[in-house]
Amino acid sequence: MQDHQNLPIDIQTSKLLDWLVDRRHCSLKWQVQVRTVREKIAVAIQDMPENEEIKRLLAGSYIHYFHCLRIVEILKGTEASTKNIFGRYSSQRMKDWQEIVSLYEKDNTYLAELASLLVRNISYEVPSLKKQIGKCQQLQQEYSRKEEEYQLAAAEMRERFYSSCKQYGITGDNVRRELLALVKDLPSQLDEIGAGAGGLLEAINLYQACVQFVCESSTEQVVPLLRHMQIRGNTTIYEWRRGVKPTSVERPEMEEAKESIEPEAIDWGDFGAESVSVPETVDYGISIEEASEEIDWGISLESNVQENGTTGLDEGDRSAADTAQIVVLDAGSEVPEGIARGPDALSLLETPETRNQFIDELMELEIFLSQRIVETSEEADILSVSQFQLAPPILQDQTKEKLEAMVAALQDLIGRMTSLRMQHLFMILASPRYVDRVTELLHQKLKQADLLLLKKDLMIQKRQEALEEQAALEPKLDLLVQKTKELQKLIEADVSKRYSGRPVNLMGASL
């Protein structure tokens, strides 16, 4: 008998309510009774005495049977003055709560409600809070990862910006002003490249000799522009066309015009009301922001006003002496002899047409020398050797090493002329709109970097919000777990009394 009393009663928590109903501890219609009790509790709590313990019992927790018992005990002290000679209380508060306790105890309704509350806490409420906390932790990790990604992406975008600025040869502090300032050094750089053509005499003579030897009837001079620059350097277009140096060069005052125009005042990209107009009929390959009235760009169809005040296009009205002092440009304007003005005042490497011709002739000469290197390497080719037995000494005396040195010099000039930085300089020289496009493109990189930093800050904010939400949920979870454990002990103790004190274990109630 003693062994039987010590046998524990194990009940699966998820089936606790069914177990109580099956063993007739609770009625099958307990829910109807519970609704009646809850309605009375809602009315009774509206009129409660000032008591700290009652406030704690009613604050934020589900009021169940054992709470009601404790309230009745407290009211026995606060309502003692209402007790009559028969031991009954005339206080309505006491009557209400005693009635609630009685309704709870009818058919053990309180036990069914406690079992239902325990199952709900274990199966739904506690897992839900744990899931929310887990989601908060996951969000914090996700936001931390994105924060790091945005930080790295912003740094990479800024690195791209400075790398692009380095390609343009600027620092990036003031992109527009630095881009415009680049062209100030361009003439001196082009003069250095033009001076570098002075060392190509042997290569040019070799090419000319080969052409005359292979094409005996040919009297054409090869690479004429290179010949000119090899002797005279990067001269003006005037000197290239006429063969004589001009007595005066009137260049467009581009630098002063650029400095006199504030970038903020003019939007070159839109060509609005304040934009500087550029003639559409003539493209000199450079941008003229502001033209002086004293400069004739060679596009006027009207003749200049003579000293005697007469105007017109009839050459027959001019004297022979006057006509001798006038040169008619291709564009139709007239310029005094010896003065380089307009496009003729530009250097050979500043003008797109002659610049392209210069590069083409360099490549032409390079291809010829590269072919000669291949031919000199094939000494076993009897046909190749016999073909040049009658060639001039300049062709026969060349060695592979000399040819390779010539090719290296040519490649250096080609590389300097076709480098990415030089291409940007030519584009800036040709079009102010290019400056706007490049400026906007570079600023876009900075804007993207700033946007990524804003996103990083947003991730920090969201991570902090998730952390605060987790901090708010964790005390709720701890309190719910504590209340659930207390509820579990109350149910186990109540069931144990019904079975002569046998130990009762609610299984599967791990929290």
Number of C-alpha atoms within 10 A of each C-alpha: 5 6 6 8 12 12 11 13 15 11 16 14 22 19 14 19 21 17 15 19 15 12 9 12 17 21 17 16 12 19 14 10 17 17 11 13 21 15 11 16 18 10 10 17 14 9 9 13 14 9 11 9 12 18 12 10 15 14 10 8 12 11 14 19 21 15 16 19 15 14 19 21 12 16 19 15 9 14 17 15 11 15 13 10 7 6 9 12 17 14 14 13 19 24 15 17 20 16 15 22 20 16 19 25 13 13 18 17 24 23 23 26 20 19 21 18 18 25 20 14 20 21 14 11 17 19 14 14 18 15 12 16 21 13 14 21 17 14 18 21 14 14 21 17 14 17 21 14 14 21 19 16 17 24 16 14 20 19 15 16 21 19 15 18 19 13 15 21 16 19 16 20 10 10 20 18 17 16 24 17 17 18 19 14 10 17 15 12 16 20 17 14 20 24 16 18 24 17 14 21 15 14 21 20 15 20 23 16 18 18 17 17 16 12 10 9 9 10 10 10 12 18 18 14 18 25 18 18 21 19 15 15 21 28 18 22 24 23 20 19 9 10 10 11 16 18 9 12 17 16 16 23 14 19 15 11 15 16 12 11 13 11 13 6 9 15 17 20 14 11 13 11 9 11 14 16 14 15 10 6 7 12 13 19 17 20 17 21 21 18 16 10 6 7 13 18 19 19 16 12 11 12 16 16 10 10 7 6 7 10 13 12 11 8 10 8 11 12 9 10 8 11 14 11 12 14 15 14 15 9 13 14 18 20 19 14 14 18 17 22 23 21 25 24 23 23 23 27 26 23 21 16 12 16 16 14 17 23 20 15 17 22 17 15 23 23 13 15 23 17 13 19 19 11 15 18 12 12 11 10 11 9 9 13 15 10 10 15 11 11 15 14 12 13 18 13 8 14 13 16 10 15 21 16 13 21 23 13 18 23 15 14 20 18 13 16 21 13 13 13 16 21 14 21 22 20 17 23 23 20 18 19 17 17 23 20 14 19 17 15 14 20 15 14 20 19 16 15 24 16 14 21 19 15 17 24 15 15 22 17 13 16 22 14 15 21 17 12 15 20 13 12 17 15 11 13 18 13 13 18 18 13 16 21 17 13 19 21 15 15 20 18 16 14 20 17 12 10 12 10 14 18 17 20 20 18 14 11 17 9 11
